[in-house]
Amino acid sequence: MENNDNAIIHDIGILGKFIHIYCSGKHQGMSKSRVKGNGKVAQYVNSLDIELCDDCKKLLLYAASKRIICPYHPKPACKDCATHCYAEPNRSKIRQVMRYSGMRMIFKGSISYIKKFL
């Protein structure tokens, strides 16, 4: 795999952790299933081994697809990017997820995972 592929794998892995923390905390009791993608997205998300509710699964698949087609290399942090590729309501939803999960990742000792998003 080339460097950009490794960066995509890394970034989607972090997105998966953020969304998993959010889903576990906010959607307790909801039916959850393993995340599976189609096409190119599948090569990045099917190995994540996380279970999410349907809404969070859709958000992860959406975010992964946007990350895969990002034209920038290296990819800037979303907050610093000139091109905002997330459409509403996904843009608001991912902000919510990041706010909720960010501190929880720090408390779990995962500071390195959120560096890119700060």
Protein Blocks (a to p, Z undefined) as FASTA:
>chain_A
ZZklmmmmmmmmmmmmmmmmmmmmmmghiacdddddehjllmmmmmnopacdfklmmmmm
mmmmmmmmombdcdddfklpfbdfbdcfklmmmmmmmmmmmmmmmmnopmmmmmmmZZ
